[in-house]
Amino acid sequence: MALIKSISGIRGTIGGKPGDGLSPIDVVTFAAAYGAWLKSTNPTSNQIVLGRDARISGSMVSSLVANTLIGLGWNVLDIGLSTTPTVELAVPWTKSAGGIIITASHNPAQWNALKLLNAEGEFISDEDGKALLRLAENLDFNFVEVTELGKITEDASFLQQHIDHVLGLRWVDKAAIQSKNFKVLVDAVNSTGGIVVPQLLNALGVQQVDVIFGEPNGHFGHNPEPLPENLTAMIAEMKTGKYNLGIVVDPDVDRLCFISEDGTPFGEEYTLVAIADYILAKEKGNTVSNLSSTRALADVTNQHGGTYFAAAVGEVNVVTKMKAENAIIGGEGNGGVIFPESHYGRDALVGIGLFLTHLAYKNKTVSALRAEYPAYIMSKNKIELSADLNVDLILATVAEQFKAERVNTIDGVKIDFADRWVHLRKSNTEPIIRIYSEAPSEAEASGLAQQIMQVIKAIASK
């Protein structure tokens, strides 16, 4: 069993003893801590929005959360089967005090989690998360008397409202999309995307939409992380030549990746790159991604006369940096697109609308569009160290050794070379350094990682 409590929420495998897995007791404790923390912020609303993906445990966890919150005196707006970005939008739309999404994102079916939002519909900050964890640890919350209990209201209209919102964005052109008669195949991994993605595509004027793994029953048809090795069924179907585009989302529909018409993965790192290229062609501005995302975004940003900024890994860090630098587009290399004109959260539905418009305007195949962008290959490795070693000191020593290059230490150590980079991040739970590298070829990316691993081993041996 596994249970992970962090500033961003609680995540774990269903079952086990309290504290070992995501048991009902752990769900109630954490939901109560969130409700108590939210009260301490002196909200102007007494309502919390609640939504979930289609995981098998979703209904149980959602019910526990909802009834815990009404036990604290909160009213709960339960929007049912939903997406993470839909809940993020629903919070400010309804002027609610906060929101909770029941989803473990790309984790396998035995996992579930509570993602926590503030009144802006954005993930809570590091400081707020730490305060919430203290409340949970000390059981520092009080339930209300019977006459003060909250109530639950159900409203299943928000997926449609989200679709309408996407169609209303100024850089989404339904007429252009409709004119191309796109044939699209969707892999919705048997979660909420099976409901909302086909509806969005039809609303955008896509005439032929076929779906695999489209039943929102939580029995994931494959590992739900949208990586090429997990998308064999989609890739095989795309190779038949029947479709112009393959669209893949994760269970809570905040990550987005594409498959080209010939079955070639577009690359989840390049989802943001392509959409940023489109937005930056419309208006000059800045971009942000995290340190472990592809350099192609910086290249495209520079081509359009904008400035690229790097943020520490984590959506909340990317959002903070985007606000600070007034970025008009940003996100993460895992297929997460954040478009501030819509809202400050990763949103696959917004990404679909923008990408299809871009594709329609380009009047090219998906593979031809991908060929327009700089070609980089990423390698992901890790090195295990002895538990008695000072990992922070090792990272500092690496940074010193490569000080002649561009070195960024806001999140581990990132070293930028002329045409490649390497990013070192330590694990918070074990003596491991994760090594992300990117170069023009797989061999060069892997070689760079091996070079840095040898440097680390040499430092550790001393």
C-alpha positions in Angstrom: 0.0 0.0 0.0 1.1 3.6 -0.5 0.0 7.0 1.0 1.6 10.3 0.0 0.7 13.5 1.9 2.1 16.6 0.3 1.4 20.3 0.0 -0.6 19.6 -3.2 -3.0 17.1 -1.7 -3.2 13.5 -0.6 -2.6 10.5 -2.9 -2.5 6.8 -2.3 -3.7 3.3 -3.2 -7.1 2.4 -2.1 -7.3 0.0 0.9 -5.0 -1.0 3.8 -4.8 0.3 7.3 -5.2 4.0 8.0 -2.0 5.7 7.3 -0.7 2.9 5.0 -3.1 3.4 2.1 -5.8 5.8 1.1 -8.3 4.6 3.6 -11.7 6.2 4.3 -10.2 7.6 7.5 -7.4 9.2 5.6 -9.8 10.7 3.1 -12.0 12.1 5.9 -9.1 13.5 7.8 -7.6 15.3 4.9 -10.9 16.6 3.6 -11.7 18.0 7.1 -8.2 19.6 7.2 -8.9 21.3 3.9 -12.3 22.5 5.0 -10.9 23.9 8.2 -8.0 25.6 6.4 -10.4 27.1 3.9 -12.5 28.5 6.7 -9.3 30.2 8.1 -8.9 32.2 4.9 -12.1 34.1 5.7 -13.9 33.2 2.5 -16.8 35.2 1.2 -18.6 32.1 0.0 -19.7 29.0 2.0 -19.6 26.7 -1.0 -16.9 24.2 -2.3 -17.0 22.7 -5.7 -16.4 18.9 -5.9 -15.8 16.8 -9.1 -14.1 13.5 -9.9 -12.7 11.4 -12.8 -14.2 8.0 -13.5 -11.9 5.9 -11.3 -13.5 2.8 -9.7 -13.1 4.3 -6.2 -14.2 7.8 -7.3 -17.8 7.6 -6.1 -16.8 6.3 -2.7 -14.1 8.9 -2.1 -16.3 11.7 -3.4 -19.1 10.7 -1.0 -16.7 10.7 1.9 -15.3 14.1 1.0 -18.8 15.7 0.4 -20.2 14.5 3.7 -17.1 15.5 5.6 -17.4 19.0 4.2 -21.1 19.4 5.1 -20.2 18.1 8.6 -17.9 21.2 8.8 -20.8 23.4 7.7 -19.8 23.8 4.1 -22.3 23.6 1.2 -21.0 21.3 -1.6 -21.6 21.8 -5.3 -21.1 18.3 -6.6 -20.6 18.5 -10.4 -20.1 14.7 -10.7 -18.0 13.1 -13.4 -15.8 15.9 -14.6 -12.2 16.9 -15.4 -9.6 18.8 -13.4 -9.8 21.9 -15.6 -13.6 21.9 -15.5 -13.5 22.0 -11.7 -10.9 24.8 -11.9 -13.2 26.8 -14.0 -16.3 26.1 -12.0 -14.8 27.5 -8.8 -14.6 31.1 -10.0 -17.6 30.8 -12.2 -19.8 30.0 -9.1 -17.8 32.3 -6.8 -17.1 29.4 -4.6 -14.5 29.4 -1.8 -12.5 26.5 -3.3 -12.7 23.1 -5.0 -11.5 19.5 -4.8 -10.9 17.2 -7.7 -11.0 13.4 -6.9 -8.4 12.1 -9.2 -4.9 10.5 -9.2 -4.2 11.9 -12.6 -2.0 9.5 -14.6 -1.6 6.9 -11.8 -3.0 3.4 -12.3 -6.5 2.4 -11.3 -5.7 1.4 -7.7 -4.7 5.0 -6.9 -6.8 8.0 -6.1 -6.2 11.4 -4.7 -7.6 14.8 -3.6 -6.4 17.8 -5.6 -7.0 21.0 -3.8 -8.0 24.4 -5.2 -8.2 28.0 -3.8 -10.9 30.5 -4.6 -9.3 31.3 -7.9 -9.6 27.7 -9.0 -5.9 27.3 -8.8 -3.8 24.8 -6.9 -3.1 25.9 -3.3 0.4 27.4 -2.6 3.3 25.8 -0.8 2.6 27.8 2.3 -1.1 27.0 2.3 -0.3 23.3 1.8 2.0 23.2 4.8 -0.6 24.9 7.0 -3.2 22.3 5.8 -0.8 19.4 6.5 -0.4 20.7 10.1 -4.1 20.7 10.6 -4.4 17.2 9.3 -1.6 15.9 11.5 -3.0 17.5 14.7 -6.7 16.7 13.8 -7.1 20.4 14.4 -10.7 20.9 13.1 -14.2 21.0 14.6 -17.4 19.7 13.1 -20.6 21.7 13.4 -23.8 21.0 15.3 -26.7 19.4 13.6 -28.5 22.7 12.9 -25.4 24.1 11.1 -24.8 21.2 8.7 -24.2 22.1 5.1 -26.0 20.7 2.1 -25.1 19.0 -1.2 -26.3 20.3 -4.5 -25.7 18.4 -7.7 -25.2 20.0 -11.1 -24.0 18.1 -14.2 -24.0 21.0 -16.6 -20.4 22.1 -16.2 -18.8 19.9 -18.9 -21.1 21.6 -21.4 -20.2 24.9 -19.9 -16.6 24.1 -20.4 -17.1 23.2 -24.0 -19.0 26.4 -24.6 -16.1 28.3 -22.9 -13.5 26.7 -25.3 -15.7 27.6 -28.3 -15.8 31.2 -27.1 -12.0 31.7 -26.9 -10.8 34.2 -29.5 -8.1 32.0 -30.9 -10.4 29.0 -31.4 -11.9 29.1 -34.9 -14.7 26.6 -35.3 -15.3 27.5 -39.0 -11.7 26.8 -39.9 -11.7 23.5 -38.1 -15.0 22.5 -39.7 -13.8 23.3 -43.2 -11.1 20.7 -43.0 -13.3 17.7 -42.4 -10.9 16.2 -39.9 -11.2 12.6 -39.0 -10.1 12.1 -35.4 -9.5 9.1 -33.2 -9.7 9.6 -29.4 -8.2 7.5 -26.7 -9.9 8.4 -23.4 -8.5 5.6 -21.2 -12.0 4.8 -20.0 -12.4 7.9 -18.0 -14.2 11.3 -18.2 -12.5 12.2 -21.5 -14.7 9.6 -23.1 -17.6 11.9 -22.4 -16.3 15.3 -23.0 -13.7 15.1 -25.7 -16.0 13.7 -28.4 -18.6 16.3 -27.4 -16.1 19.0 -27.8 -14.9 17.8 -31.1 -18.4 17.6 -32.5 -19.1 21.1 -31.2 -15.9 22.3 -33.0 -17.3 20.9 -36.3 -15.3 17.6 -36.5 -17.6 15.3 -38.4 -16.0 12.0 -37.8 -14.9 11.2 -34.2 -14.2 7.6 -33.2 -13.2 6.6 -29.7 -11.2 3.7 -28.2 -11.3 3.1 -24.4 -14.2 5.6 -24.2 -16.4 4.0 -21.6 -16.0 6.1 -18.4 -16.0 3.1 -16.0 -12.5 3.5 -14.5 -11.2 0.2 -15.9 -8.3 1.7 -17.7 -7.6 0.0 -21.0 -3.9 0.5 -20.6 -1.5 2.3 -18.3 -3.1 5.7 -18.1 0.0 7.8 -18.5 -0.1 9.0 -22.1 3.3 7.8 -23.2 4.0 6.1 -26.6 4.7 2.7 -24.9 1.2 2.8 -23.4 -0.6 3.8 -26.6 0.0 0.7 -28.8 -3.7 0.3 -29.7 -4.0 4.0 -30.7 -0.8 3.9 -32.8 -1.8 0.7 -34.6 -5.2 2.1 -35.5 -3.6 5.4 -36.7 -1.3 3.4 -39.0 -4.3 2.2 -41.0 -4.5 5.7 -42.5 -8.2 6.3 -41.7 -7.6 9.4 -39.5 -6.0 12.8 -39.7 -5.2 13.0 -36.0 -5.1 10.9 -32.9 -5.9 12.6 -29.5 -5.0 11.1 -26.2 -5.9 12.4 -22.7 -5.2 11.2 -19.2 -8.0 10.2 -16.8 -8.6 13.8 -15.5 -8.1 15.4 -18.9 -5.4 18.0 -18.0 -2.7 16.3 -20.1 -2.9 16.1 -23.9 -0.8 14.4 -26.6 -1.3 13.7 -30.3 -0.6 10.9 -32.7 0.2 11.9 -36.3 -1.8 10.6 -39.3 0.9 7.9 -40.0 0.9 6.6 -36.4 4.0 8.5 -35.3 3.7 10.1 -31.8 3.8 13.9 -32.1 5.6 13.8 -28.7 3.9 15.1 -25.5 6.8 17.6 -25.1 5.7 19.1 -28.4 2.0 19.6 -27.5 2.9 22.9 -25.8 5.4 23.8 -28.4 2.9 23.6 -31.3 0.2 25.5 -29.4 2.7 28.2 -28.3 3.8 28.6 -31.9 0.2 29.3 -32.8 -0.5 31.7 -30.0 2.8 33.6 -30.5 2.1 34.0 -34.2 -1.1 35.8 -33.1 0.4 38.1 -30.5 3.9 38.7 -29.2 4.5 37.6 -25.6 6.5 35.5 -23.2 6.3 31.8 -22.4 7.1 29.6 -19.4 7.7 25.9 -18.8 9.4 23.9 -16.1 13.1 23.2 -16.1 12.6 19.6 -17.3 10.7 20.5 -20.4 12.0 20.7 -24.0 14.2 23.5 -25.2 12.0 23.6 -28.3 9.7 26.0 -26.5 12.5 28.5 -25.9 13.5 28.2 -29.6 10.0 28.8 -30.9 9.5 31.7 -28.4 12.7 33.4 -29.6 11.7 33.0 -33.2 8.5 35.0 -32.5 10.4 37.7 -30.6 9.3 36.7 -27.1 11.2 35.7 -24.0 11.2 32.2 -22.5 11.4 31.7 -18.7 12.0 28.5 -16.8 10.1 27.5 -13.6 10.7 24.9 -10.9 8.9 21.6 -11.6 5.3 21.6 -10.6 2.2 23.2 -12.0 1.9 25.7 -9.2 5.5 26.9 -9.8 4.8 27.3 -13.5 1.7 29.3 -12.8 3.5 31.6 -10.4 6.2 32.2 -12.9 3.7 32.8 -15.7 2.0 35.5 -13.6 5.4 37.1 -12.7 6.5 37.3 -16.3 3.1 38.0 -17.9 3.4 34.9 -20.1 0.6 34.5 -22.6 1.1 30.7 -22.9 2.9 28.1 -20.8 2.7 24.7 -19.2 4.7 21.5 -18.8 6.4 19.1 -21.1 4.0 16.3 -20.0 1.3 17.6 -22.4 0.0 20.2 -20.0 -1.1 23.4 -21.7 -1.8 26.5 -19.6 -3.5 29.3 -21.5 -4.1 32.3 -19.1 -6.8 33.8 -21.4 -8.9 30.8 -20.3 -7.5 30.1 -16.8 -4.3 29.3 -14.9 -4.5 25.5 -15.1 -3.5 22.7 -17.5 -6.5 22.1 -19.8 -6.6 19.5 -22.5 -9.9 20.8 -23.9 -8.5 24.3 -24.4 -5.4 22.6 -25.9 -7.5 20.7 -28.4 -9.4 23.8 -29.6 -6.2 25.7 -30.1 -4.3 22.9 -31.8 -7.0 22.0 -34.2 -7.3 25.7 -35.2 -3.5 25.8 -35.7 -3.6 22.6 -37.8 -6.5 24.0 -39.9 -4.7 27.3 -40.6 -1.4 25.5 -41.4 -3.2 23.2 -43.9 -0.7 20.5 -43.4 -0.6 17.0 -42.1 0.2 16.5 -38.4 3.5 14.9 -39.3 4.4 17.8 -41.5 3.6 20.2 -38.7 5.8 18.3 -36.3 8.7 18.5 -38.8 8.6 22.3 -38.5 9.8 22.3 -34.9 13.3 21.8 -33.6 14.2 18.1 -33.1 15.3 17.2 -29.6 15.2 13.8 -27.9 14.9 13.5 -24.1 16.5 10.8 -21.9 15.4 10.1 -18.3 17.7 8.3 -15.9 18.4 8.1 -12.2 21.4 7.3 -10.0 21.1 5.7 -6.6 23.5 6.9 -3.9 24.5 5.7 -0.5 22.0 6.9 2.2 24.8 8.6 4.2 25.8 10.9 1.3 24.9 14.6 1.3 22.9 14.9 -1.9 22.6 18.7 -1.7 26.4 19.0 -1.4 26.9 16.7 -4.5 24.5 18.9 -6.5 26.3 22.0 -5.4 29.6 20.5 -6.4 28.3 19.6 -9.9 27.0 23.1 -10.3 30.5 24.5 -9.4 32.2 22.2 -11.8 30.1 23.4 -14.7 29.9 27.1 -13.7 31.3 28.1 -17.1 28.0 26.9 -18.6 24.5 28.4 -17.9 23.5 26.9 -14.6 20.1 27.2 -12.9 19.7 26.1 -9.3 16.1 27.0 -8.5 15.1 23.4 -8.6 18.1 21.0 -8.3 20.7 21.8 -10.9 20.1 22.5 -14.6 23.1 22.9 -16.9 22.5 24.4 -20.4 25.1 23.7 -23.1 25.1 25.0 -26.6 22.6 22.5 -28.1 21.7 20.3 -25.1 20.9 20.4 -21.4 20.8 18.2 -18.3 18.7 18.6 -15.2 19.4 17.0 -11.9 16.8 16.7 -9.2 17.0 14.9 -5.9 14.3 12.7 -4.5 12.6 13.9 -1.3 12.0 10.3 -0.1 15.2 8.3 -1.1 18.9 8.9 -1.9 18.3 9.2 -5.6 19.2 11.9 -8.1 16.9 11.9 -11.2 18.7 13.0 -14.4 16.8 14.5 -17.3 18.8 15.3 -20.4 17.9 16.5 -23.9 20.0 16.7 -27.1 19.5 16.5 -30.9 19.6 12.7 -30.8 18.8 9.8 -28.5 22.5 8.8 -28.4 23.6 12.3 -27.5 21.0 12.7 -24.8 21.9 9.3 -23.3 25.6 10.1 -23.6 25.2 13.4 -21.8 23.3 11.6 -18.9 26.1 9.0 -18.7 28.7 11.8 -18.6 27.0 13.5 -15.7 26.4 10.2 -13.9 30.2 9.6 -14.0 30.8 13.1 -12.6 28.4 12.4 -9.7 30.0 9.0 -9.0 33.4 10.7 -8.9 32.2 13.3 -6.5 30.5 10.7 -4.3 33.6 8.6 -4.1 35.5 11.5 -2.5 
